[in-house]
């Protein structure tokens, strides 16, 4: 794995936000959920898709805080424009488990 320096790390804008809306994404090639997340006043609400259907249902995600990279360029995913990258880890069954704070923090808080 290539090493980076601290300045490289600081270029990645990782923030917390709250899911305001979540819907199935049947048009996606692999099972996914469409997410709308409020990242606070500085970043605002953004949308993305996430391949998290192994552990999550759309109706269970609303109100949940997630951590995401918010400064990647937007990417077209089928008919949907993805505006951030939701962060997660693969479990033993290769299903994604979301990365989230263990206590509520203000939307838009940047990873320290």
KEKE-3310 file (N, C-alpha, C; in steps of 0.2 Angstrom, whole numbers, plus 5000, padded with zeros to 4 digits):
npx = (5004:5003:5011:5005:5006:5003:4997:4991:4981:4973:4967:4956:4939:4930:4915:4901:4884:4866:4854:4841:4832:4829:4829:4824:4835:4832:4837:4850:4866:4871:4864:4857:4855:4847:4852:4849:4857:4859:4872:4874:4875:4886:4889:4877:4863:4865:4865:4867:4872:4872:4879:4873:4863:4864:4863:4855:4839:4830:4820:4824:4835:4833:4836:4847:4865:4879:4895:4905:4914:4915:4920:4923:4922:4906:4897:4890:4878:4871:4854:4856:4864:4878:4884:4892:4903:4898:4905:4910:4913:4918:4911:4913:4905:4906:4898:4893:4896:4890:4900:4900:4897:4898:4890:4878:4883:4885:4878:4889:4900:4918:4929:4941)
npy = (4994:5011:5024:5039:5057:5068:5080:5075:5067:5077:5083:5075:5076:5071:5068:5069:5065:5065:5053:5058:5053:5038:5026:5011:5005:4999:5000:4999:4990:4981:4976:4990:5005:5021:5036:5050:5063:5074:5085:5096:5114:5119:5110:5105:5096:5080:5067:5050:5033:5017:5001:4993:4983:4971:4972:4982:4991:5002:5009:5008:5017:5030:5045:5040:5042:5044:5041:5050:5053:5068:5076:5070:5070:5071:5056:5047:5034:5023:5029:5038:5051:5051:5059:5059:5048:5035:5028:5012:4995:4979:4964:4947:4940:4947:4958:4975:4985:4999:5014:5024:5037:5033:5041:5054:5068:5084:5087:5088:5089:5087:5074:5071)
npz = (5000:4996:5004:5012:5015:5029:5024:5013:5018:5024:5014:5011:5013:5026:5033:5045:5044:5043:5038:5028:5020:5012:4999:4989:4976:4963:4949:4949:4946:4955:4971:4979:4989:4988:4995:5004:5012:5026:5028:5036:5038:5030:5020:5016:5010:5002:4989:4987:4982:4990:4992:5003:5006:5012:5026:5029:5028:5018:5026:5039:5039:5039:5049:5055:5058:5047:5041:5029:5013:5007:4997:4984:4966:4958:4953:4940:4943:4935:4932:4942:4951:4960:4975:4985:4995:5005:5020:5024:5031:5026:5032:5039:5030:5019:5018:5019:5033:5040:5044:5058:5070:5088:5096:5095:5085:5079:5063:5049:5055:5054:5052:5064)
capx = (5000:5007:5010:5003:5008:4997:4993:4986:4975:4969:4963:4950:4934:4926:4910:4896:4878:4860:4850:4835:4828:4832:4824:4828:4838:4832:4840:4858:4868:4871:4859:4859:4850:4848:4853:4849:4860:4861:4879:4875:4874:4892:4889:4870:4860:4868:4863:4872:4869:4877:4878:4872:4857:4865:4862:4850:4833:4829:4816:4828:4841:4831:4838:4854:4871:4884:4901:4906:4918:4910:4923:4924:4917:4899:4898:4884:4877:4864:4850:4856:4870:4880:4887:4897:4905:4897:4910:4908:4918:4915:4911:4915:4901:4907:4892:4895:4893:4891:4904:4896:4899:4894:4886:4876:4887:4882:4879:4894:4907:4923:4933:4947)
capy = (5000:5017:5029:5046:5061:5071:5085:5071:5065:5083:5084:5070:5079:5066:5071:5065:5067:5061:5051:5061:5049:5032:5022:5005:5007:4993:5000:4998:4983:4977:4979:4996:5009:5028:5039:5058:5064:5081:5086:5102:5120:5121:5106:5104:5089:5077:5061:5045:5026:5013:4994:4991:4980:4965:4973:4988:4992:5010:5012:5008:5021:5037:5047:5037:5046:5040:5045:5049:5057:5073:5080:5067:5073:5067:5051:5044:5027:5022:5035:5042:5055:5050:5065:5057:5041:5032:5024:5006:4990:4972:4959:4941:4937:4952:4963:4981:4988:5007:5017:5029:5038:5030:5046:5059:5073:5089:5086:5092:5088:5084:5069:5074)
capz = (5000:4996:5010:5010:5021:5033:5020:5008:5022:5026:5007:5011:5018:5029:5038:5048:5042:5045:5033:5028:5015:5009:4994:4986:4970:4959:4943:4950:4943:4961:4975:4983:4992:4987:5002:5005:5019:5028:5031:5040:5033:5026:5014:5014:5009:4996:4988:4985:4982:4994:4992:5010:5007:5016:5033:5030:5024:5018:5031:5045:5039:5040:5056:5057:5056:5043:5039:5021:5010:5003:4991:4978:4961:4957:4949:4938:4944:4931:4931:4948:4952:4967:4976:4991:4996:5011:5022:5028:5032:5025:5038:5038:5025:5014:5018:5021:5039:5040:5049:5061:5077:5093:5100:5090:5084:5074:5056:5045:5059:5050:5055:5067)
cpx = (5004:5006:5008:5005:5002:4993:4989:4980:4970:4965:4956:4945:4929:4922:4905:4889:4872:4856:4843:4830:4832:4827:4828:4830:4838:4835:4848:4859:4869:4867:4861:4853:4852:4848:4853:4852:4861:4867:4880:4875:4880:4892:4882:4868:4863:4865:4868:4868:4874:4874:4878:4866:4858:4862:4857:4845:4832:4825:4819:4834:4839:4832:4844:4860:4875:4890:4903:4911:4914:4914:4926:4920:4911:4901:4891:4883:4870:4861:4851:4863:4872:4885:4892:4898:4903:4902:4907:4914:4915:4916:4913:4911:4902:4902:4895:4891:4895:4896:4900:4898:4895:4890:4884:4881:4884:4883:4884:4900:4912:4927:4939:4952)
cpy = (5006:5021:5036:5051:5065:5076:5081:5069:5071:5085:5080:5073:5074:5069:5067:5069:5063:5060:5054:5057:5043:5028:5016:5008:5001:4994:4999:4991:4979:4980:4985:5000:5017:5031:5047:5059:5072:5082:5093:5108:5122:5117:5105:5097:5086:5070:5056:5038:5022:5006:4991:4987:4973:4966:4978:4988:5000:5013:5012:5014:5028:5039:5044:5041:5041:5044:5044:5054:5062:5077:5076:5070:5068:5062:5048:5037:5026:5028:5040:5045:5054:5056:5065:5050:5039:5027:5018:5001:4983:4968:4952:4938:4942:4957:4969:4983:4995:5009:5023:5031:5035:5034:5051:5065:5078:5087:5091:5092:5084:5079:5072:5069)
cpz = (5000:5002:5007:5016:5024:5028:5015:5012:5023:5019:5007:5016:5020:5034:5040:5045:5044:5039:5034:5024:5013:5005:4991:4979:4965:4952:4943:4948:4949:4966:4979:4985:4990:4994:5001:5012:5020:5031:5034:5035:5029:5019:5011:5013:5002:4995:4986:4985:4986:4993:4999:5011:5011:5024:5035:5025:5024:5024:5038:5045:5040:5048:5058:5054:5053:5042:5032:5019:5005:4998:4985:4973:4961:4952:4947:4939:4941:4930:4937:4949:4959:4969:4982:4991:5004:5013:5026:5028:5030:5031:5035:5032:5019:5013:5021:5028:5039:5045:5052:5068:5082:5098:5094:5091:5079:5067:5053:5049:5055:5055:5058:5068)
residu = (UNK:UNK:UNK:UNK:UNK:UNK:UNK:UNK:UNK:UNK:UNK:UNK:UNK:UNK:UNK:UNK:UNK:UNK:UNK:UNK:UNK:UNK:UNK:UNK:UNK:UNK:UNK:UNK:UNK:UNK:UNK:UNK:UNK:UNK:UNK:UNK:UNK:UNK:UNK:UNK:UNK:UNK:UNK:UNK:UNK:UNK:UNK:UNK:UNK:UNK:UNK:UNK:UNK:UNK:UNK:UNK:UNK:UNK:UNK:UNK:UNK:UNK:UNK:UNK:UNK:UNK:UNK:UNK:UNK:UNK:UNK:UNK:UNK:UNK:UNK:UNK:UNK:UNK:UNK:UNK:UNK:UNK:UNK:UNK:UNK:UNK:UNK:UNK:UNK:UNK:UNK:UNK:UNK:UNK:UNK:UNK:UNK:UNK:UNK:UNK:UNK:UNK:UNK:UNK:UNK:UNK:UNK:UNK:UNK:UNK:UNK:UNK)
# end
